[in-house]
Each structure stands twice: as structure tokens, then as C-alpha cells.
Amino acid sequence: MPKMKTHRSAAKRYKVTASGKIMRRLSGKGHLLAHKSSARKNKLSHMGEIFEGNIAMVSKELPYKKYSR
């Protein structure tokens, strides 16, 4: 049986924590930053957990997420 391939764009977008949660960047930090407050931009710098409805889809793209730390 051949090895499964990791979806490379998913591997770059998501990080897996030690407890197995899949984290992502928060949206809204790419451009149009002049009118956003410093506090708002600082909060957008943190990582957020992915929506529970997308866990199955993202887990399929990261078959070796157990070892991706």
C-alpha cells in the first residue's frame, strides 16, 4: 500500500497542538489595516481553533497530523 500524501497547502495553513487541536490564522490581517485599531490587529495576530464542522475535512488533508509537531 503506498503512503498517503499530505495536502501541502493545508500543512502550511494549519498547525496541530500537542493535544491534537487544529489551529488556524484569524482572518482580517492581510490588508486594509489603516482603519483597524492596534488592539484589533493584535487580537487578529493570534491563532484560532478551526470550526468543528471542518475538522473532518482538514483531518483528511493532514493524514499524519499526529507526527506534524
mmCIF file as Biopython writes it, N, C-alpha, C and O atoms, coordinates in Angstrom:
data_model
#
loop_
_atom_site.group_PDB
_atom_site.id
_atom_site.type_symbol
_atom_site.label_atom_id
_atom_site.label_alt_id
_atom_site.label_comp_id
_atom_site.label_asym_id
_atom_site.label_entity_id
_atom_site.label_seq_id
_atom_site.pdbx_PDB_ins_code
_atom_site.Cartn_x
_atom_site.Cartn_y
_atom_site.Cartn_z
_atom_site.occupancy
_atom_site.B_iso_or_equiv
_atom_site.auth_seq_id
_atom_site.auth_asym_id
_atom_site.pdbx_PDB_model_num
ATOM 1   N N  . MET A ? 1  ? 0.841   -1.179 0.000  1.0 0.0 1  A 1 
ATOM 2   C CA . MET A ? 1  ? 0.000   0.000  0.000  1.0 0.0 1  A 1 
ATOM 3   C C  . MET A ? 1  ? 0.892   1.250  0.000  1.0 0.0 1  A 1 
ATOM 4   O O  . MET A ? 1  ? 1.791   1.356  0.835  1.0 0.0 1  A 1 
ATOM 5   N N  . PRO A ? 2  ? 0.666   2.179  -0.902 1.0 0.0 2  A 1 
ATOM 6   C CA . PRO A ? 2  ? 1.519   3.380  -0.932 1.0 0.0 2  A 1 
ATOM 7   C C  . PRO A ? 2  ? 1.203   4.315  0.235  1.0 0.0 2  A 1 
ATOM 8   O O  . PRO A ? 2  ? 0.140   4.244  0.852  1.0 0.0 2  A 1 
ATOM 9   N N  . LYS A ? 3  ? 2.146   5.174  0.506  1.0 0.0 3  A 1 
ATOM 10  C CA . LYS A ? 3  ? 1.934   6.174  1.552  1.0 0.0 3  A 1 
ATOM 11  C C  . LYS A ? 3  ? 0.911   7.201  1.106  1.0 0.0 3  A 1 
ATOM 12  O O  . LYS A ? 3  ? 0.788   7.487  -0.086 1.0 0.0 3  A 1 
ATOM 13  N N  . MET A ? 4  ? 0.171   7.759  2.066  1.0 0.0 4  A 1 
ATOM 14  C CA . MET A ? 4  ? -0.755  8.841  1.751  1.0 0.0 4  A 1 
ATOM 15  C C  . MET A ? 4  ? 0.031   10.141 1.685  1.0 0.0 4  A 1 
ATOM 16  O O  . MET A ? 4  ? 1.002   10.323 2.418  1.0 0.0 4  A 1 
ATOM 17  N N  . LYS A ? 5  ? -0.390  11.046 0.805  1.0 0.0 5  A 1 
ATOM 18  C CA . LYS A ? 5  ? 0.287   12.328 0.679  1.0 0.0 5  A 1 
ATOM 19  C C  . LYS A ? 5  ? -0.440  13.386 1.496  1.0 0.0 5  A 1 
ATOM 20  O O  . LYS A ? 5  ? -1.670  13.433 1.529  1.0 0.0 5  A 1 
ATOM 21  N N  . THR A ? 6  ? 0.346   14.233 2.156  1.0 0.0 6  A 1 
ATOM 22  C CA . THR A ? 6  ? -0.200  15.367 2.886  1.0 0.0 6  A 1 
ATOM 23  C C  . THR A ? 6  ? -0.516  16.479 1.896  1.0 0.0 6  A 1 
ATOM 24  O O  . THR A ? 6  ? 0.276   16.760 0.996  1.0 0.0 6  A 1 
ATOM 25  N N  . HIS A ? 7  ? -1.662  17.106 2.060  1.0 0.0 7  A 1 
ATOM 26  C CA . HIS A ? 7  ? -2.031  18.257 1.233  1.0 0.0 7  A 1 
ATOM 27  C C  . HIS A ? 7  ? -1.148  19.418 1.681  1.0 0.0 7  A 1 
ATOM 28  O O  . HIS A ? 7  ? -1.293  19.916 2.798  1.0 0.0 7  A 1 
ATOM 29  N N  . ARG A ? 8  ? -0.231  19.849 0.808  1.0 0.0 8  A 1 
ATOM 30  C CA . ARG A ? 8  ? 0.813   20.786 1.231  1.0 0.0 8  A 1 
ATOM 31  C C  . ARG A ? 8  ? 0.253   22.157 1.626  1.0 0.0 8  A 1 
ATOM 32  O O  . ARG A ? 8  ? 0.775   22.782 2.549  1.0 0.0 8  A 1 
ATOM 33  N N  . SER A ? 9  ? -0.791  22.635 0.955  1.0 0.0 9  A 1 
ATOM 34  C CA . SER A ? 9  ? -1.330  23.935 1.343  1.0 0.0 9  A 1 
ATOM 35  C C  . SER A ? 9  ? -1.984  23.850 2.718  1.0 0.0 9  A 1 
ATOM 36  O O  . SER A ? 9  ? -1.942  24.815 3.480  1.0 0.0 9  A 1 
ATOM 37  N N  . ALA A ? 10 ? -2.587  22.708 3.045  1.0 0.0 10 A 1 
ATOM 38  C CA . ALA A ? 10 ? -3.184  22.530 4.374  1.0 0.0 10 A 1 
ATOM 39  C C  . ALA A ? 10 ? -2.091  22.464 5.441  1.0 0.0 10 A 1 
ATOM 40  O O  . ALA A ? 10 ? -2.261  22.987 6.542  1.0 0.0 10 A 1 
ATOM 41  N N  . ALA A ? 11 ? -0.979  21.824 5.114  1.0 0.0 11 A 1 
ATOM 42  C CA . ALA A ? 11 ? 0.115   21.712 6.074  1.0 0.0 11 A 1 
ATOM 43  C C  . ALA A ? 11 ? 0.707   23.084 6.396  1.0 0.0 11 A 1 
ATOM 44  O O  . ALA A ? 11 ? 1.200   23.308 7.502  1.0 0.0 11 A 1 
ATOM 45  N N  . LYS A ? 12 ? 0.655   24.005 5.422  1.0 0.0 12 A 1 
ATOM 46  C CA . LYS A ? 12 ? 1.184   25.345 5.653  1.0 0.0 12 A 1 
ATOM 47  C C  . LYS A ? 12 ? 0.184   26.235 6.380  1.0 0.0 12 A 1 
ATOM 48  O O  . LYS A ? 12 ? 0.581   27.172 7.074  1.0 0.0 12 A 1 
ATOM 49  N N  . ARG A ? 13 ? -1.109  25.952 6.231  1.0 0.0 13 A 1 
ATOM 50  C CA . ARG A ? 13 ? -2.143  26.798 6.829  1.0 0.0 13 A 1 
ATOM 51  C C  . ARG A ? 13 ? -2.475  26.424 8.256  1.0 0.0 13 A 1 
ATOM 52  O O  . ARG A ? 13 ? -2.805  27.299 9.057  1.0 0.0 13 A 1 
ATOM 53  N N  . TYR A ? 14 ? -2.398  25.148 8.598  1.0 0.0 14 A 1 
ATOM 54  C CA . TYR A ? 14 ? -2.848  24.676 9.905  1.0 0.0 14 A 1 
ATOM 55  C C  . TYR A ? 14 ? -1.688  24.149 10.726 1.0 0.0 14 A 1 
ATOM 56  O O  . TYR A ? 14 ? -0.728  23.597 10.187 1.0 0.0 14 A 1 
ATOM 57  N N  . LYS A ? 15 ? -1.789  24.327 12.056 1.0 0.0 15 A 1 
ATOM 58  C CA . LYS A ? 15 ? -0.818  23.774 12.988 1.0 0.0 15 A 1 
ATOM 59  C C  . LYS A ? 15 ? -1.563  22.888 13.973 1.0 0.0 15 A 1 
ATOM 60  O O  . LYS A ? 15 ? -2.681  23.211 14.375 1.0 0.0 15 A 1 
ATOM 61  N N  . VAL A ? 16 ? -0.959  21.780 14.362 1.0 0.0 16 A 1 
ATOM 62  C CA . VAL A ? 16 ? -1.589  20.848 15.289 1.0 0.0 16 A 1 
ATOM 63  C C  . VAL A ? 16 ? -0.933  21.005 16.653 1.0 0.0 16 A 1 
ATOM 64  O O  . VAL A ? 16 ? 0.293   20.989 16.769 1.0 0.0 16 A 1 
ATOM 65  N N  . THR A ? 17 ? -1.764  21.156 17.690 1.0 0.0 17 A 1 
ATOM 66  C CA . THR A ? 17 ? -1.245  21.305 19.042 1.0 0.0 17 A 1 
ATOM 67  C C  . THR A ? 17 ? -0.910  19.937 19.617 1.0 0.0 17 A 1 
ATOM 68  O O  . THR A ? 17 ? -1.225  18.909 19.017 1.0 0.0 17 A 1 
ATOM 69  N N  . ALA A ? 18 ? -0.272  19.930 20.779 1.0 0.0 18 A 1 
ATOM 70  C CA . ALA A ? 18 ? 0.106   18.680 21.432 1.0 0.0 18 A 1 
ATOM 71  C C  . ALA A ? 18 ? -1.119  17.859 21.825 1.0 0.0 18 A 1 
ATOM 72  O O  . ALA A ? 18 ? -1.059  16.630 21.878 1.0 0.0 18 A 1 
ATOM 73  N N  . SER A ? 19 ? -2.234  18.543 22.101 1.0 0.0 19 A 1 
ATOM 74  C CA . SER A ? 19 ? -3.453  17.818 22.472 1.0 0.0 19 A 1 
ATOM 75  C C  . SER A ? 19 ? -4.261  17.379 21.250 1.0 0.0 19 A 1 
ATOM 76  O O  . SER A ? 19 ? -5.284  16.710 21.398 1.0 0.0 19 A 1 
ATOM 77  N N  . GLY A ? 20 ? -3.813  17.749 20.037 1.0 0.0 20 A 1 
ATOM 78  C CA . GLY A ? 20 ? -4.468  17.292 18.821 1.0 0.0 20 A 1 
ATOM 79  C C  . GLY A ? 20 ? -5.414  18.292 18.189 1.0 0.0 20 A 1 
ATOM 80  O O  . GLY A ? 20 ? -6.014  17.998 17.155 1.0 0.0 20 A 1 
ATOM 81  N N  . LYS A ? 21 ? -5.566  19.483 18.789 1.0 0.0 21 A 1 
ATOM 82  C CA . LYS A ? 21 ? -6.429  20.501 18.193 1.0 0.0 21 A 1 
ATOM 83  C C  . LYS A ? 21 ? -5.750  21.081 16.959 1.0 0.0 21 A 1 
ATOM 84  O O  . LYS A ? 21 ? -4.524  21.174 16.905 1.0 0.0 21 A 1 
ATOM 85  N N  . ILE A ? 22 ? -6.552  21.473 15.966 1.0 0.0 22 A 1 
ATOM 86  C CA . ILE A ? 22 ? -6.026  22.062 14.740 1.0 0.0 22 A 1 
ATOM 87  C C  . ILE A ? 22 ? -6.276  23.561 14.809 1.0 0.0 22 A 1 
ATOM 88  O O  . ILE A ? 22 ? -7.417  24.003 14.941 1.0 0.0 22 A 1 
ATOM 89  N N  . MET A ? 23 ? -5.203  24.338 14.719 1.0 0.0 23 A 1 
ATOM 90  C CA . MET A ? 23 ? -5.275  25.783 14.847 1.0 0.0 23 A 1 
ATOM 91  C C  . MET A ? 23 ? -5.050  26.433 13.482 1.0 0.0 23 A 1 
ATOM 92  O O  . MET A ? 23 ? -4.380  25.873 12.615 1.0 0.0 23 A 1 
ATOM 93  N N  . ARG A ? 24 ? -5.627  27.632 13.307 1.0 0.0 24 A 1 
ATOM 94  C CA . ARG A ? 24 ? -5.510  28.375 12.061 1.0 0.0 24 A 1 
ATOM 95  C C  . ARG A ? 24 ? -5.284  29.846 12.376 1.0 0.0 24 A 1 
ATOM 96  O O  . ARG A ? 24 ? -5.496  30.290 13.504 1.0 0.0 24 A 1 
ATOM 97  N N  . ARG A ? 25 ? -4.848  30.605 11.359 1.0 0.0 25 A 1 
ATOM 98  C CA . ARG A ? 25 ? -4.721  32.061 11.490 1.0 0.0 25 A 1 
ATOM 99  C C  . ARG A ? 25 ? -6.095  32.687 11.465 1.0 0.0 25 A 1 
ATOM 100 O O  . ARG A ? 25 ? -6.995  32.169 10.804 1.0 0.0 25 A 1 
ATOM 101 N N  . LEU A ? 26 ? -6.279  33.782 12.164 1.0 0.0 26 A 1 
ATOM 102 C CA . LEU A ? 26 ? -7.529  34.518 12.106 1.0 0.0 26 A 1 
ATOM 103 C C  . LEU A ? 26 ? -7.533  35.400 10.861 1.0 0.0 26 A 1 
ATOM 104 O O  . LEU A ? 26 ? -6.496  35.935 10.468 1.0 0.0 26 A 1 
ATOM 105 N N  . SER A ? 27 ? -8.690  35.547 10.250 1.0 0.0 27 A 1 
ATOM 106 C CA . SER A ? 27 ? -8.788  36.336 9.023  1.0 0.0 27 A 1 
ATOM 107 C C  . SER A ? 27 ? -8.857  37.820 9.352  1.0 0.0 27 A 1 
ATOM 108 O O  . SER A ? 27 ? -9.177  38.202 10.477 1.0 0.0 27 A 1 
ATOM 109 N N  . GLY A ? 28 ? -8.552  38.653 8.362  1.0 0.0 28 A 1 
ATOM 110 C CA . GLY A ? 28 ? -8.679  40.089 8.521  1.0 0.0 28 A 1 
ATOM 111 C C  . GLY A ? 28 ? -7.379  40.813 8.775  1.0 0.0 28 A 1 
ATOM 112 O O  . GLY A ? 28 ? -7.402  41.998 9.109  1.0 0.0 28 A 1 
ATOM 113 N N  . LYS A ? 29 ? -6.236  40.146 8.629  1.0 0.0 29 A 1 
ATOM 114 C CA . LYS A ? 29 ? -4.951  40.771 8.917  1.0 0.0 29 A 1 
ATOM 115 C C  . LYS A ? 29 ? -4.120  40.960 7.650  1.0 0.0 29 A 1 
ATOM 116 O O  . LYS A ? 29 ? -2.966  41.382 7.729  1.0 0.0 29 A 1 
ATOM 117 N N  . GLY A ? 30 ? -4.689  40.654 6.481  1.0 0.0 30 A 1 
ATOM 118 C CA . GLY A ? 30 ? -3.915  40.693 5.251  1.0 0.0 30 A 1 
ATOM 119 C C  . GLY A ? 30 ? -3.722  42.085 4.676  1.0 0.0 30 A 1 
ATOM 120 O O  . GLY A ? 30 ? -2.620  42.437 4.257  1.0 0.0 30 A 1 
ATOM 121 N N  . HIS A ? 31 ? -4.793  42.883 4.652  1.0 0.0 31 A 1 
ATOM 122 C CA . HIS A ? 31 ? -4.714  44.224 4.070  1.0 0.0 31 A 1 
ATOM 123 C C  . HIS A ? 31 ? -5.831  45.067 4.656  1.0 0.0 31 A 1 
ATOM 124 O O  . HIS A ? 31 ? -6.619  44.583 5.467  1.0 0.0 31 A 1 
ATOM 125 N N  . LEU A ? 32 ? -5.903  46.344 4.243  1.0 0.0 32 A 1 
ATOM 126 C CA . LEU A ? 32 ? -6.862  47.316 4.791  1.0 0.0 32 A 1 
ATOM 127 C C  . LEU A ? 32 ? -6.691  47.462 6.305  1.0 0.0 32 A 1 
ATOM 128 O O  . LEU A ? 32 ? -7.657  47.379 7.062  1.0 0.0 32 A 1 
ATOM 129 N N  . LEU A ? 33 ? -5.456  47.679 6.727  1.0 0.0 33 A 1 
ATOM 130 C CA . LEU A ? 33 ? -5.149  47.726 8.153  1.0 0.0 33 A 1 
ATOM 131 C C  . LEU A ? 33 ? -5.136  49.137 8.721  1.0 0.0 33 A 1 
ATOM 132 O O  . LEU A ? 33 ? -5.055  49.303 9.938  1.0 0.0 33 A 1 
ATOM 133 N N  . ALA A ? 34 ? -5.215  50.158 7.872  1.0 0.0 34 A 1 
ATOM 134 C CA . ALA A ? 34 ? -5.069  51.533 8.344  1.0 0.0 34 A 1 
ATOM 135 C C  . ALA A ? 34 ? -6.192  51.943 9.283  1.0 0.0 34 A 1 
ATOM 136 O O  . ALA A ? 34 ? -5.947  52.655 10.257 1.0 0.0 34 A 1 
ATOM 137 N N  . HIS A ? 35 ? -7.418  51.510 9.013  1.0 0.0 35 A 1 
ATOM 138 C CA . HIS A ? 35 ? -8.544  51.947 9.843  1.0 0.0 35 A 1 
ATOM 139 C C  . HIS A ? 35 ? -8.807  51.024 11.033 1.0 0.0 35 A 1 
ATOM 140 O O  . HIS A ? 35 ? -9.668  51.324 11.859 1.0 0.0 35 A 1 
ATOM 141 N N  . LYS A ? 36 ? -8.082  49.910 11.136 1.0 0.0 36 A 1 
ATOM 142 C CA . LYS A ? 36 ? -8.292  48.986 12.250 1.0 0.0 36 A 1 
ATOM 143 C C  . LYS A ? 36 ? -7.431  49.418 13.430 1.0 0.0 36 A 1 
ATOM 144 O O  . LYS A ? 36 ? -6.300  49.871 13.255 1.0 0.0 36 A 1 
ATOM 145 N N  . SER A ? 37 ? -7.977  49.272 14.630 1.0 0.0 37 A 1 
ATOM 146 C CA . SER A ? 37 ? -7.242  49.702 15.820 1.0 0.0 37 A 1 
ATOM 147 C C  . SER A ? 37 ? -6.095  48.737 16.107 1.0 0.0 37 A 1 
ATOM 148 O O  . SER A ? 37 ? -6.089  47.596 15.645 1.0 0.0 37 A 1 
ATOM 149 N N  . SER A ? 38 ? -5.127  49.222 16.879 1.0 0.0 38 A 1 
ATOM 150 C CA . SER A ? 38 ? -3.981  48.398 17.245 1.0 0.0 38 A 1 
ATOM 151 C C  . SER A ? 38 ? -4.414  47.185 18.049 1.0 0.0 38 A 1 
ATOM 152 O O  . SER A ? 38 ? -3.873  46.094 17.870 1.0 0.0 38 A 1 
ATOM 153 N N  . ALA A ? 39 ? -5.385  47.369 18.930 1.0 0.0 39 A 1 
ATOM 154 C CA . ALA A ? 39 ? -5.874  46.256 19.753 1.0 0.0 39 A 1 
ATOM 155 C C  . ALA A ? 39 ? -6.522  45.191 18.877 1.0 0.0 39 A 1 
ATOM 156 O O  . ALA A ? 39 ? -6.335  43.995 19.097 1.0 0.0 39 A 1 
ATOM 157 N N  . ARG A ? 40 ? -7.284  45.634 17.882 1.0 0.0 40 A 1 
ATOM 158 C CA . ARG A ? 40 ? -7.945  44.694 16.979 1.0 0.0 40 A 1 
ATOM 159 C C  . ARG A ? 40 ? -6.926  43.919 16.149 1.0 0.0 40 A 1 
ATOM 160 O O  . ARG A ? 40 ? -7.065  42.711 15.957 1.0 0.0 40 A 1 
ATOM 161 N N  . LYS A ? 41 ? -5.893  44.624 15.652 1.0 0.0 41 A 1 
ATOM 162 C CA . LYS A ? 41 ? -4.859  43.959 14.866 1.0 0.0 41 A 1 
ATOM 163 C C  . LYS A ? 41 ? -4.052  42.995 15.724 1.0 0.0 41 A 1 
ATOM 164 O O  . LYS A ? 41 ? -3.628  41.942 15.246 1.0 0.0 41 A 1 
ATOM 165 N N  . ASN A ? 42 ? -3.839  43.346 16.979 1.0 0.0 42 A 1 
ATOM 166 C CA . ASN A ? 42 ? -3.112  42.468 17.890 1.0 0.0 42 A 1 
ATOM 167 C C  . ASN A ? 42 ? -3.897  41.188 18.158 1.0 0.0 42 A 1 
ATOM 168 O O  . ASN A ? 42 ? -3.320  40.102 18.216 1.0 0.0 42 A 1 
ATOM 169 N N  . LYS A ? 43 ? -5.219  41.317 18.320 1.0 0.0 43 A 1 
ATOM 170 C CA . LYS A ? 43 ? -6.053  40.132 18.549 1.0 0.0 43 A 1 
ATOM 171 C C  . LYS A ? 43 ? -6.086  39.230 17.320 1.0 0.0 43 A 1 
ATOM 172 O O  . LYS A ? 43 ? -6.187  38.010 17.446 1.0 0.0 43 A 1 
ATOM 173 N N  . LEU A ? 44 ? -6.002  39.825 16.133 1.0 0.0 44 A 1 
ATOM 174 C CA . LEU A ? 44 ? -6.008  39.045 14.901 1.0 0.0 44 A 1 
ATOM 175 C C  . LEU A ? 44 ? -4.685  38.316 14.665 1.0 0.0 44 A 1 
ATOM 176 O O  . LEU A ? 44 ? -4.609  37.445 13.799 1.0 0.0 44 A 1 
ATOM 177 N N  . SER A ? 45 ? -3.646  38.661 15.423 1.0 0.0 45 A 1 
ATOM 178 C CA . SER A ? 45 ? -2.353  38.005 15.267 1.0 0.0 45 A 1 
ATOM 179 C C  . SER A ? 45 ? -2.326  36.624 15.900 1.0 0.0 45 A 1 
ATOM 180 O O  . SER A ? 45 ? -1.458  35.812 15.579 1.0 0.0 45 A 1 
ATOM 181 N N  . HIS A ? 46 ? -3.262  36.350 16.789 1.0 0.0 46 A 1 
ATOM 182 C CA . HIS A ? 46 ? -3.271  35.069 17.492 1.0 0.0 46 A 1 
ATOM 183 C C  . HIS A ? 46 ? -3.854  33.970 16.612 1.0 0.0 46 A 1 
ATOM 184 O O  . HIS A ? 46 ? -4.405  34.240 15.545 1.0 0.0 46 A 1 
ATOM 185 N N  . MET A ? 47 ? -3.729  32.743 17.067 1.0 0.0 47 A 1 
ATOM 186 C CA . MET A ? 47 ? -4.273  31.593 16.356 1.0 0.0 47 A 1 
ATOM 187 C C  . MET A ? 47 ? -5.653  31.271 16.913 1.0 0.0 47 A 1 
ATOM 188 O O  . MET A ? 47 ? -5.930  31.514 18.088 1.0 0.0 47 A 1 
ATOM 189 N N  . GLY A ? 48 ? -6.506  30.729 16.072 1.0 0.0 48 A 1 
ATOM 190 C CA . GLY A ? 48 ? -7.835  30.306 16.490 1.0 0.0 48 A 1 
ATOM 191 C C  . GLY A ? 48 ? -8.055  28.854 16.115 1.0 0.0 48 A 1 
ATOM 192 O O  . GLY A ? 48 ? -7.443  28.348 15.175 1.0 0.0 48 A 1 
ATOM 193 N N  . GLU A ? 49 ? -8.924  28.191 16.847 1.0 0.0 49 A 1 
ATOM 194 C CA . GLU A ? 49 ? -9.224  26.795 16.554 1.0 0.0 49 A 1 
ATOM 195 C C  . GLU A ? 49 ? -10.179 26.724 15.357 1.0 0.0 49 A 1 
ATOM 196 O O  . GLU A ? 49 ? -11.025 27.602 15.185 1.0 0.0 49 A 1 
ATOM 197 N N  . ILE A ? 50 ? -10.045 25.688 14.536 1.0 0.0 50 A 1 
ATOM 198 C CA . ILE A ? 50 ? -10.920 25.587 13.378 1.0 0.0 50 A 1 
ATOM 199 C C  . ILE A ? 50 ? -12.331 25.198 13.814 1.0 0.0 50 A 1 
ATOM 200 O O  . ILE A ? 50 ? -12.525 24.617 14.881 1.0 0.0 50 A 1 
ATOM 201 N N  . PHE A ? 51 ? -13.312 25.528 12.973 1.0 0.0 51 A 1 
ATOM 202 C CA . PHE A ? 51 ? -14.712 25.240 13.245 1.0 0.0 51 A 1 
ATOM 203 C C  . PHE A ? 51 ? -14.927 23.727 13.271 1.0 0.0 51 A 1 
ATOM 204 O O  . PHE A ? 51 ? -14.352 22.999 12.462 1.0 0.0 51 A 1 
ATOM 205 N N  . GLU A ? 52 ? -15.755 23.259 14.204 1.0 0.0 52 A 1 
ATOM 206 C CA . GLU A ? 52 ? -15.943 21.814 14.385 1.0 0.0 52 A 1 
ATOM 207 C C  . GLU A ? 52 ? -16.522 21.136 13.144 1.0 0.0 52 A 1 
ATOM 208 O O  . GLU A ? 52 ? -16.315 19.939 12.945 1.0 0.0 52 A 1 
ATOM 209 N N  . GLY A ? 53 ? -17.241 21.883 12.312 1.0 0.0 53 A 1 
ATOM 210 C CA . GLY A ? 53 ? -17.770 21.302 11.083 1.0 0.0 53 A 1 
ATOM 211 C C  . GLY A ? 53 ? -16.712 21.037 10.035 1.0 0.0 53 A 1 
ATOM 212 O O  . GLY A ? 53 ? -16.956 20.279 9.097  1.0 0.0 53 A 1 
ATOM 213 N N  . ASN A ? 54 ? -15.536 21.644 10.170 1.0 0.0 54 A 1 
ATOM 214 C CA . ASN A ? 54 ? -14.454 21.461 9.195  1.0 0.0 54 A 1 
ATOM 215 C C  . ASN A ? 54 ? -13.378 20.492 9.662  1.0 0.0 54 A 1 
ATOM 216 O O  . ASN A ? 54 ? -12.422 20.239 8.929  1.0 0.0 54 A 1 
ATOM 217 N N  . ILE A ? 55 ? -13.513 19.947 10.860 1.0 0.0 55 A 1 
ATOM 218 C CA . ILE A ? 55 ? -12.460 19.079 11.413 1.0 0.0 55 A 1 
ATOM 219 C C  . ILE A ? 55 ? -12.237 17.855 10.539 1.0 0.0 55 A 1 
ATOM 220 O O  . ILE A ? 55 ? -11.091 17.486 10.279 1.0 0.0 55 A 1 
ATOM 221 N N  . ALA A ? 56 ? -13.312 17.218 10.080 1.0 0.0 56 A 1 
ATOM 222 C CA . ALA A ? 56 ? -13.178 16.008 9.269  1.0 0.0 56 A 1 
ATOM 223 C C  . ALA A ? 56 ? -12.467 16.302 7.959  1.0 0.0 56 A 1 
ATOM 224 O O  . ALA A ? 56 ? -11.614 15.526 7.528  1.0 0.0 56 A 1 
ATOM 225 N N  . MET A ? 57 ? -12.813 17.429 7.316  1.0 0.0 57 A 1 
ATOM 226 C CA . MET A ? 57 ? -12.215 17.782 6.033  1.0 0.0 57 A 1 
ATOM 227 C C  . MET A ? 57 ? -10.716 18.073 6.191  1.0 0.0 57 A 1 
ATOM 228 O O  . MET A ? 57 ? -9.900  17.607 5.395  1.0 0.0 57 A 1 
ATOM 229 N N  . VAL A ? 58 ? -10.367 18.841 7.217  1.0 0.0 58 A 1 
ATOM 230 C CA . VAL A ? 58 ? -8.963  19.202 7.411  1.0 0.0 58 A 1 
ATOM 231 C C  . VAL A ? 58 ? -8.160  17.982 7.862  1.0 0.0 58 A 1 
ATOM 232 O O  . VAL A ? 58 ? -7.002  17.830 7.473  1.0 0.0 58 A 1 
ATOM 233 N N  . SER A ? 59 ? -8.755  17.120 8.671  1.0 0.0 59 A 1 
ATOM 234 C CA . SER A ? 59 ? -8.055  15.916 9.123  1.0 0.0 59 A 1 
ATOM 235 C C  . SER A ? 59 ? -7.733  14.995 7.951  1.0 0.0 59 A 1 
ATOM 236 O O  . SER A ? 59 ? -6.704  14.320 7.953  1.0 0.0 59 A 1 
ATOM 237 N N  . LYS A ? 60 ? -8.611  14.966 6.954  1.0 0.0 60 A 1 
ATOM 238 C CA . LYS A ? 60 ? -8.365  14.155 5.763  1.0 0.0 60 A 1 
ATOM 239 C C  . LYS A ? 60 ? -7.178  14.697 4.977  1.0 0.0 60 A 1 
ATOM 240 O O  . LYS A ? 60 ? -6.428  13.928 4.375  1.0 0.0 60 A 1 
ATOM 241 N N  . GLU A ? 61 ? -7.004  16.021 4.981  1.0 0.0 61 A 1 
ATOM 242 C CA . GLU A ? 61 ? -5.880  16.631 4.266  1.0 0.0 61 A 1 
ATOM 243 C C  . GLU A ? 61 ? -4.566  16.467 5.014  1.0 0.0 61 A 1 
ATOM 244 O O  . GLU A ? 61 ? -3.495  16.576 4.416  1.0 0.0 61 A 1 
ATOM 245 N N  . LEU A ? 62 ? -4.635  16.207 6.315  1.0 0.0 62 A 1 
ATOM 246 C CA . LEU A ? 62 ? -3.438  16.035 7.143  1.0 0.0 62 A 1 
ATOM 247 C C  . LEU A ? 62 ? -3.421  14.614 7.711  1.0 0.0 62 A 1 
ATOM 248 O O  . LEU A ? 62 ? -3.692  14.433 8.898  1.0 0.0 62 A 1 
ATOM 249 N N  . PRO A ? 63 ? -3.110  13.599 6.891  1.0 0.0 63 A 1 
ATOM 250 C CA . PRO A ? 63 ? -3.188  12.234 7.385  1.0 0.0 63 A 1 
ATOM 251 C C  . PRO A ? 63 ? -2.178  11.908 8.481  1.0 0.0 63 A 1 
ATOM 252 O O  . PRO A ? 63 ? -2.408  10.999 9.279  1.0 0.0 63 A 1 
ATOM 253 N N  . TYR A ? 64 ? -1.063  12.635 8.531  1.0 0.0 64 A 1 
ATOM 254 C CA . TYR A ? 64 ? -0.032  12.355 9.526  1.0 0.0 64 A 1 
ATOM 255 C C  . TYR A ? 64 ? 0.034   13.485 10.554 1.0 0.0 64 A 1 
ATOM 256 O O  . TYR A ? 64 ? 1.122   13.855 10.997 1.0 0.0 64 A 1 
ATOM 257 N N  . LYS A ? 65 ? -1.116  14.035 10.935 1.0 0.0 65 A 1 
ATOM 258 C CA . LYS A ? 65 ? -1.120  15.170 11.861 1.0 0.0 65 A 1 
ATOM 259 C C  . LYS A ? 65 ? -0.590  14.792 13.226 1.0 0.0 65 A 1 
ATOM 260 O O  . LYS A ? 65 ? -0.149  15.660 13.979 1.0 0.0 65 A 1 
ATOM 261 N N  . LYS A ? 66 ? -0.625  13.514 13.559 1.0 0.0 66 A 1 
ATOM 262 C CA . LYS A ? 66 ? -0.088  13.059 14.843 1.0 0.0 66 A 1 
ATOM 263 C C  . LYS A ? 66 ? 1.421   13.325 14.927 1.0 0.0 66 A 1 
ATOM 264 O O  . LYS A ? 66 ? 1.962   13.531 16.013 1.0 0.0 66 A 1 
ATOM 265 N N  . TYR A ? 67 ? 2.090   13.316 13.772 1.0 0.0 67 A 1 
ATOM 266 C CA . TYR A ? 67 ? 3.546   13.454 13.733 1.0 0.0 67 A 1 
ATOM 267 C C  . TYR A ? 67 ? 3.991   14.823 13.231 1.0 0.0 67 A 1 
ATOM 268 O O  . TYR A ? 67 ? 5.185   15.047 13.031 1.0 0.0 67 A 1 
ATOM 269 N N  . SER A ? 68 ? 3.043   15.749 13.024 1.0 0.0 68 A 1 
ATOM 270 C CA . SER A ? 68 ? 3.407   17.018 12.375 1.0 0.0 68 A 1 
ATOM 271 C C  . SER A ? 68 ? 3.802   18.103 13.350 1.0 0.0 68 A 1 
ATOM 272 O O  . SER A ? 68 ? 3.785   19.278 12.983 1.0 0.0 68 A 1 
ATOM 273 N N  . ARG A ? 69 ? 4.151   17.769 14.556 1.0 0.0 69 A 1 
ATOM 274 C CA . ARG A ? 69 ? 4.558   18.792 15.527 1.0 0.0 69 A 1 
ATOM 275 C C  . ARG A ? 69 ? 5.989   19.067 15.405 1.0 0.0 69 A 1 
ATOM 276 O O  . ARG A ? 69 ? 6.523   19.900 16.137 1.0 0.0 69 A 1 
#
